Amino acid sequence: MCGTVLEITVNDDGQYSGGYYFGEFENPIGDGDHKKVDEIDLDGQNTDVVEWTGR
């Protein structure tokens, strides 16, 4: 709703990390890969920004 992109990692046991989100989201499914689209500085470290190329 606010336009902020969140990346939340869900572990096999159902626990998650990376933020809090109270809503619904779609998991990437099917064939595809993560493609680097940008790089940002997070607390002095260069971090890749990626997009899922599958459906």
N, CA, C and O of each residue as an XYZ file, in Angstrom:
220
protein
N       0.803     -1.191      0.000
C       0.000      0.000      0.000
C       0.853      1.265      0.000
O       0.510      2.240     -0.669
N       1.958      1.260      0.741
C       2.782      2.455      0.842
C       3.850      2.504     -0.233
O       4.559      3.505     -0.345
N       3.985      1.448     -1.027
C       4.984      1.428     -2.085
C       6.339      0.915     -1.648
O       7.257      0.831     -2.464
N       6.486      0.569     -0.377
C       7.743      0.043      0.128
C       7.858     -1.427     -0.233
O       6.917     -2.195     -0.033
N       9.004     -1.818     -0.761
C       9.245     -3.219     -1.100
C       9.893     -3.893      0.101
O      10.891     -3.403      0.631
N       9.329     -5.010      0.528
C       9.866     -5.783      1.642
C      10.424     -7.090      1.119
O       9.882     -7.678      0.183
N      11.499     -7.540      1.721
C      11.989     -8.887      1.431
C      11.974     -9.649      2.732
O      12.756     -9.371      3.641
N      11.076    -10.615      2.816
C      10.919    -11.416      4.021
C      11.318    -12.848      3.677
O      10.789    -13.432      2.731
N      12.237    -13.407      4.434
C      12.697    -14.774      4.227
C      11.889    -15.695      5.127
O      11.853    -15.507      6.343
N      11.235    -16.698      4.529
C      10.451    -17.683      5.281
C      11.224    -18.984      5.288
O      11.526    -19.538      4.231
N      11.546    -19.476      6.476
C      12.286    -20.725      6.626
C      11.363    -21.923      6.494
O      10.142    -21.784      6.554
N      11.952    -23.106      6.315
C      11.168    -24.337      6.185
C      10.259    -24.579      7.384
O       9.199    -25.188      7.245
N      10.671    -24.103      8.569
C       9.860    -24.332      9.769
C       8.773    -23.271      9.956
O       8.073    -23.278     10.968
N       8.625    -22.356      8.984
C       7.569    -21.353      9.045
C       7.972    -20.045      9.705
O       7.222    -19.070      9.640
N       9.136    -20.001     10.337
C       9.595    -18.757     10.943
C      10.126    -17.839      9.852
O      10.578    -18.305      8.806
N      10.069    -16.527     10.098
C      10.509    -15.591      9.083
C      11.379    -14.502      9.671
O      11.382    -14.267     10.879
N      12.120    -13.840      8.791
C      12.954    -12.715      9.200
C      12.942    -11.682      8.081
O      12.560    -11.988      6.952
N      13.356    -10.468      8.391
C      13.451     -9.434      7.371
C      12.424     -8.344      7.507
O      12.411     -7.413      6.701
N      11.563     -8.424      8.496
C      10.575     -7.368      8.695
C       9.251     -7.930      9.128
O       9.097     -9.129      9.360
N       8.305     -7.035      9.229
C       6.950     -7.401      9.631
C       5.992     -6.910      8.567
O       6.072     -5.760      8.133
N       5.082     -7.779      8.143
C       4.110     -7.434      7.124
C       2.806     -8.096      7.492
O       2.758     -9.310      7.691
N       1.756     -7.323      7.584
C       0.449     -7.845      7.963
C      -0.464     -7.768      6.748
O      -1.267     -6.846      6.609
N      -0.324     -8.747      5.884
C      -1.098     -8.785      4.649
C      -0.791    -10.067      3.912
O      -0.376    -11.053      4.521
N      -0.989    -10.061      2.613
C      -0.746    -11.230      1.790
C       0.304    -10.908      0.745
O       0.428     -9.763      0.310
N       1.063    -11.925      0.343
C       2.030    -11.769     -0.726
C       2.137    -13.085     -1.474
O       1.794    -14.141     -0.943
N       2.618    -13.015     -2.717
C       2.788    -14.216     -3.526
C       4.242    -14.638     -3.503
O       5.137    -13.816     -3.700
N       4.478    -15.920     -3.263
C       5.827    -16.470     -3.366
C       6.168    -16.685     -4.830
O       5.296    -17.072     -5.608
N       7.421    -16.443     -5.229
C       7.801    -16.751     -6.608
C       7.700    -18.250     -6.857
O       8.165    -19.053     -6.049
N       7.090    -18.622     -7.980
C       6.938    -20.043     -8.306
C       7.418    -20.282     -9.727
O       7.627    -19.340    -10.492
N       7.588    -21.524    -10.066
C       7.953    -21.899    -11.421
C       9.428    -21.709    -11.692
O      10.220    -21.419    -10.795
N       9.774    -21.883    -12.963
C      11.155    -21.726    -13.382
C      11.530    -20.252    -13.398
O      10.719    -19.399    -13.759
N      12.724    -19.969    -13.019
C      13.197    -18.589    -13.012
C      14.470    -18.479    -12.212
O      15.018    -19.475    -11.739
N      14.926    -17.276    -12.069
C      16.160    -17.025    -11.343
C      16.100    -15.605    -10.802
O      15.242    -14.813    -11.192
N      17.010    -15.300     -9.912
C      17.133    -13.934     -9.418
C      18.108    -13.179    -10.313
O      19.223    -13.644    -10.553
N      17.691    -12.014    -10.807
C      18.516    -11.205    -11.694
C      18.887     -9.914    -10.966
O      18.018     -9.227    -10.430
N      20.177     -9.588    -10.950
C      20.638     -8.366    -10.307
C      20.162     -7.163    -11.116
O      20.427     -7.073    -12.315
N      19.455     -6.232    -10.453
C      18.939     -5.055    -11.138
C      19.548     -3.761    -10.613
O      19.414     -2.715    -11.249
N      20.209     -3.816     -9.474
C      20.783     -2.610     -8.888
C      21.716     -3.016     -7.759
O      21.831     -4.196     -7.426
N      22.367     -2.048     -7.186
C      23.228     -2.251     -6.023
C      23.049     -1.041     -5.118
O      23.051      0.098     -5.586
N      22.894     -1.286     -3.830
C      22.723     -0.187     -2.879
C      23.723     -0.331     -1.738
O      24.292     -1.402     -1.527
N      23.928      0.749     -1.014
C      24.808      0.751      0.144
C      23.950      0.609      1.394
O      23.098      1.454      1.666
N      24.174     -0.454      2.151
C      23.481     -0.669      3.415
C      24.505     -0.698      4.523
O      25.248     -1.668      4.675
N      24.541      0.362      5.292
C      25.425      0.442      6.447
C      26.883      0.175      6.064
O      27.602     -0.535      6.767
N      27.305      0.757      4.932
C      28.694      0.620      4.509
C      29.010     -0.612      3.691
O      30.165     -0.821      3.319
N      28.010     -1.435      3.400
C      28.241     -2.636      2.587
C      27.436     -2.546      1.305
O      26.255     -2.200      1.336
N      28.066     -2.855      0.170
C      27.334     -2.916     -1.095
C      26.463     -4.160     -1.104
O      26.937     -5.262     -0.827
N      25.198     -3.983     -1.420
C      24.230     -5.082     -1.406
C      23.498     -5.118     -2.733
O      23.062     -4.080     -3.231
N      23.358     -6.302     -3.311
C      22.638     -6.449     -4.577
C      21.140     -6.315     -4.372
O      20.599     -6.762     -3.361
N      20.481     -5.701     -5.332
C      19.025     -5.662     -5.415
C      18.648     -6.591     -6.561
O      19.151     -6.431     -7.673
N      17.776     -7.553     -6.310
C      17.450     -8.561     -7.323
C      15.952     -8.624     -7.565
O      15.147     -8.235     -6.718
N      15.594     -9.131     -8.756
C      14.211     -9.406     -9.095
C      14.104    -10.868     -9.516
O      15.050    -11.437    -10.060
N      12.952    -11.466     -9.261
C      12.678    -12.836     -9.683
C      12.248    -12.808    -11.138
O      11.366    -12.032    -11.505
N      12.859    -13.646    -11.975
C      12.579    -13.634    -13.402
C      11.486    -14.625    -13.799
O      11.069    -14.649    -14.956
N      11.021    -15.438    -12.859
C       9.969    -16.415    -13.167
C       8.584    -15.803    -13.061
O       8.441    -14.582    -12.985
N       7.567    -16.651    -13.057
C       6.203    -16.155    -12.951
C       5.835    -15.925    -11.504
O       4.716    -15.504    -11.211
